[in-house]
Amino acid sequence: MHGEVVDPLTQVVPAEWDRFAAARGASVLWQAKPLITAAWAAQTATALVVVRDRTDVVALFHARLHGPQDYRRFHRSGSVPPVAFAESRLAPASLAGHLFAAETGRADRRAAVVAFERALRARYRVAGFCYRHVESEDLLAFDRRSRRVLAVSPDTVLRAEWSSVDDYLAQLPTKWRSQLRKIRATVRSVPGVRRELVAEVPPADAARLVNLVRFRHQRRGIVRTPIPEHYFEHLNADPGTRFSTYRDDRGLLALSTVHDNGTDLAMSYWGIRDRVDGGLPNLYFDHYVDLVEHTIELGRATLRPGKGMAKIKERFGARPVANHLVVGW
């Protein structure tokens, strides 16, 4: 196997990238256009790597190259740190930065990772690798003697095993069922608030609300660049992406991005107004139940609510999916 490294700011991303991602059922977040937009707004160099077995694409990798640089500034096109640590994560989303062909076994996936690392080291001075959001079934592909495997907060998945949202609520423990029903009743009692699942949102409003949540949860000392408005224009253009929204007379109050690949629904970005600006409590889990209902109505197998608040999501029927960080030389 061999890897082709692409700098999305100075080179053309091969058409195979989008074709492979679409064939694997990956969301629009894996498509080249939003990734290029995100790369222009990044603080570090981005590398897209296509791994082939002869002429067949067997894996994609998205990596950011961290090194000595001023993180208060945007990345300058074409520049790379003199020595870099490669982080594999699908930035700016909080998703795994690797995508394997469905038919690949453990040995092939390990070979694909080796090809990715060899290609990246051939082009840049890479001191080590960090793989985020690695699920248990893929650990052997990334683990080495020189690496540490750390358990991190789990992902979550909800299997749609019910014929209606009432059936879903009925199977929850009494305490949590009562809590969700109270949340839904409270939200619906607020005058002037409208709930709607839509194909498009105003990009400027969406970017502002999502960035508010991102900045609210960033760690002290960490500098993050905002997700640009243009990124949400790409999401608007994707037929497989919908937005669960709340609006009032002032406009967009909250939104969640929902990606449908025909089998599963996956949630990615969440944005909401600050309380001081008219934001409302409990909208997240009100919309969570709405998306359970939407999953059932569409006949999809699962809803993937994503990372964060895993314990609460488990109370509401989701099961944890173990996630790991693999780091080392």
N, C-alpha and C positions, 0 to 999 in steps of 0.2 A: 504494500500500500504506500501511497505517497500523498502529501498534502500540498495544496496551493494556497499561499498566503496572499490576501488581498487587503490593501489599505483602502477603505471605502471613500476616503476623501481625495485620493489621487489616482485611483484605478477604477475600472469598470467591474462591478460585481458580476460574475458569470451568471447567465440565465438559469443555469442548473440549480443555483441556490434557491430561487423562488419555486422552481418546479419540484425539487426534492422536499422542501418544507411543506408545500401544499399537499403532495402525495402522502406525507406522513401525518396529515391532519393537524399540523401545527397552526396556531393562530396567526393573524396578521402581524403580531409582534415579531415574528421570525422573518417577515418579508424585507427585502432589501431597502425599499424606500423609507420606511420608518426607522430602520437601523442606521441608514446614512444620515437622516435628519438628527437622530440622537447623537451620532458621532460628531457632528458639527457643534453640538452644544456640550460636548464632554470636556473634562479637565485633563484627560489622558489620551494617548493614542489608542485606536481601536484596530483590531485585526479580525478579519473574517477568514476562516480556513475551511476549504473544501477538501475532504479526504476521498480519494478514489482508489478502488481496487481495479487496476488496469484502467478501463474507461468508465466504469460504473461508480457513481457517487454512493458512498456507504456511510458518510457522516458529515455533519456540519459542526463547526465550533465558533463561538463568539467570545472574544477575549479583549480585555483592557490591559494595557501595559503600564504598570505603576513604577515610578522611580523618582530620583531627585528632580523636583520641579516645583513651580509655584502653583499650588492648588487653588489660589485665589483668582487664577486667570483661566480663560478657555484655552483648550489645546490648539496649538498652531499647526495647520495642515502640513504634513510631511515630516514633522519633527518627532523624534523618539528619544527617550531618556538614554543616557550612555549605558546604564545597566537597568534592566527591568525585571519586575516580578509580574508574571502573567496571571491575571484573575479571569477565570472562565465563568461568566454569568451573563445572562441576556439583559444587559443594561439598556434602558433605565428600569425595566421591569425586574421584579424579584423572582426570576425563573432560572432554571438550569441553562447553562450556556453550551450544552451539547445535545445533539440530535442524531440518533443512530437509525440506520435502515432497519425496518421491522424484522427482516429475515436474518439479521446478524446474531450470532451466538456470542457467548462470553469471550471466546478466544479472538473472534473477529473484532469485537468491541475493544478489547485490549490492544490489538494491533492498530486499530484506528487511532486510539489515544497516543500510542507510540509515534505514529506517522504525523499526527498533529504537533506533538512536542518537537520532533525532529525538524519539521518544516519551520516552526517558529524560531527554533534555536539557530537554524541555518541563516535566517534573515536578521535576527536581532540578538543582542547579548542578554539572554534570559537567565536570571539567577535561580529561579524556582517557579513553581506553579501552585495555584490555589483554585480548587474546583468547588463551587458552591452548589447546593441543592442536588446532591448526589443521592439517589434512592438506593436502598439496600441491594436490589438486584444488579445494580451497576457498579458496586464497590470494587469488585475484583478487577474491573477494567482500569481503575485509577490508582489503586493502592500499590505501593512499592515498599521495600525495606527502608528507604530513606524518607518515608512520608508518615504523617500522623493522620489518623482518622478521628474526627471529633463529631459527636452527636450534637445536632443543633435543633432548634424548634421545628416540629414536624409540619408537613403539609397536611391538608385535610381533603377528604372526598366523601360525598354523600351519595349513596346508591338509591336511585329512584325506584323503590319497591312498592309504591302505593298507587292507587287509581285516582286519588284526589288529594288536595291539600288538607282536607278534613281528616282523611285517613292518616296522613303524615302527622298531624297534630295529635290525633288520638293515641298514637303509639308512644308518644313521649311521656316520661314521668310526669305526674300531676303537677308538681311544682313548676317545671319548665314549660309545660303546656299552658299553664295559667299565666306565666310571665309573658310568653309570646302573645297570647290573646290580649293581655292588658296593653302591651306595647302597640299592637295593631289598632286597638280601640282608641288609644290615646292619640296616635298619629292621625287617625281618620276624623278625630273630633276637632282638629285645628282648622279654623276657617281659612279658606283661600289657598290651601295647599293641594296641589294636583299631582297625582302619580301617573307616570306614563312610561311605556317601553317604546323607544324611538330609534330610528335608523341614524339620525344625525343630532349633534349638539353644537352650539356655538363654540368654535375652537378656543377663542379667547377666554370665555367663561369656564370652559372645561379645564383648560390649562391652569387657570388661576386657582380653582378649587382643589384640583389634584395636588398642585404644588403647595398649597396651604397645609394639607395633611402630611405631605412628605417632609416639609420643613419643621412641622410640629413634632415629628418623631425622630428627627435626626439627633445623633449623639453630640454632646458638647465637644467642641473643637473640630468637628467634621464640617467641611464646607461642601455644599451640594449646589450644582447648577440646576436651574429650573428646566422642566420639560417644556420645549417650545410649542407654541400654538400650532405650528405646521405639522407637528407629530400627530395631533388630533385630527387634522385634515385627512391624513392617511387612514386613520381609524374610521372616520366618517365615510370614506370611499369604499371600505371593505364590506361586501355583502354578507359576510359571516359575523359581523360585529353589530351588536345592539347596545343601547344605553338605557339602563334603568334610572329614571330621573324623578326628581321632585322639583316643583316650581311653585313660586308664589307670584304676587303682582310685581315684584322687583326682578323676576327672571329666575335663573337656575339656582336652586337651593342646595341640591346634592345630586351626585351621579355615580353610577358604577358601570364599568365597561364589562360586557358579557360576550364571549366568543363561542360560536356554535360550529362544530366541525361535522355535524350530522350524527354523531354518536354521543358526544359529551358537551356540556356547557362548562366554560371556565371563566371565572371572574378574575380581573386583573386590577385595574386602577379604581380607587375610591376617592371621591372629593366631596367636601362639604363646607359650607360657610362657617366661619367662627361664630360662637354664640353672641359675641358683642356686635356682630353684623347681621343678626337675625337668624342664625342657625338654630336648628331644633335638635333635642336629644332623641335617641332611640331610632333614628332613621335607618341605621345600618341593619339592625336585625329585623326591622319591618320589611326592608327590601330583600333581606335574606329569605324570608318566608315567601315573598312574591316570586323570587327566582326558583325556589323549590316548586311552587305551583307551575311556573313557566316550563321547568324541566319536565314535569309530569305531563303537561298538556302537549308538549312537543314529542313525547315518547322517547326522550333521551335516556341513556342508561345511567349517567352520573352527572352530578354537579360538583365542580371543584371550586370551593370557596377560597382556596389559597391559604397562605401562611398568615400568622397573626391570630391572636385570641383563640388558639386551638382548643384550650380547655372548655371555653364557652361553646364553641362549635360542636364539640363532642357531646355536651349536654343536649344540644339540639339535633342530634342524630348523625353527625358526621363521624367518620372514623379517622384516626391519625395515620399518616403515611410517614414512616421514619425518613428523616433527612440527615445528610452528613456533609461535613466540610473535609476535604482532603487537601493537605498542604505539605509541601516539602520540595526536595530537589528533583 
